[in-house]
Amino acid sequence: MFEGWFGSEADFASQLDRRLVECPLCGDTNINKMLSAPRLNLGAEQPAQMPVVTQDPPLQQPVTTDPTPQALQAAWLDVARRIVAQTEDVGDRFADEARKIHYGESEERGIRGQASRAETEALIEEGVAVLPLPLPKLLKETLQ
């Protein structure tokens, strides 16, 4: 489940027909619209501002033992964005570059890229620290 905003129902239908609407996590284009209840405050008076009270240090948020699917999705997207921001994309050279780093032939740094299942298993057997992790392709682009 994800949220999207469209100029109109016709705009949504047009983009859906052209397969321009896809899941930001898995890239699936088989999208169904769910009911929504937008709240538009057109010309409504703004509520009075409440004073903001801060503590030093701020209170810790309680740990939720049963997070909602939306919270899990948000956390996953946050982790994925951090991975993309803090690693170098070496593309299909991933297995070769990971080996070079492991054996000290290349500078140590965080990398990401593509490797086949066989390449990944071989890296793991060699003791190369890798983590197979599918990243949403949209994270490599600017998100609005």
C-alpha positions, 0 to 999 in steps of 0.5 A, spaced: 500 500 500 502 506 498 499 513 497 499 517 490 496 524 489 493 526 482 490 532 479 483 528 477 480 521 476 481 522 469 489 523 470 489 517 475 486 513 469 490 515 464 497 514 468 494 507 470 492 505 463 499 507 460 503 503 466 506 510 469 503 508 476 507 503 480 509 500 487 515 504 489 517 498 493 516 492 488 515 496 481 509 492 480 504 496 475 498 492 477 495 497 482 488 498 485 485 505 487 482 504 494 477 509 497 480 515 500 477 521 504 481 527 503 480 533 507 480 540 504 480 546 508 479 551 502 478 558 506 477 555 513 480 559 519 487 556 521 486 554 528 490 558 534 497 556 534 499 552 540 505 553 544 511 548 543 514 545 549 521 541 548 525 537 553 532 536 553 533 531 552 527 529 548 523 524 550 524 517 547 518 514 543 515 508 546 517 502 542 511 499 538 511 491 539 506 491 533 508 496 528 502 497 522 504 496 515 505 503 514 510 504 519 514 498 516 513 501 509 516 507 512 522 504 516 524 500 510 524 506 505 528 510 510 533 504 510 533 503 503 534 511 502 540 511 507 543 505 503 542 508 496 545 515 499 551 512 503 554 507 498 557 507 491 553 503 485 558 499 481 552 496 477 553 489 474 561 489 477 558 488 484 561 481 485 568 483 482 569 489 486 566 486 492 572 481 492 577 487 490 575 490 497 575 484 501 582 482 498 585 489 499 586 490 492 581 496 492 579 501 497 574 499 502 567 503 501 560 501 501 558 499 495 551 496 492 550 493 485 547 487 482 549 480 482 546 473 480 544 468 485 551 464 484 555 470 484 552 472 491 553 464 494 560 464 491 562 471 495 559 468 501 563 462 501 569 466 500 567 470 506 566 476 503 560 480 507 555 481 502 547 482 504 542 481 498 537 486 499 532 488 493 532 496 493 526 499 490 528 502 483 525 509 484 530 510 490 535 511 485 531 517 482 529 523 485 522 522 489 517 528 489 
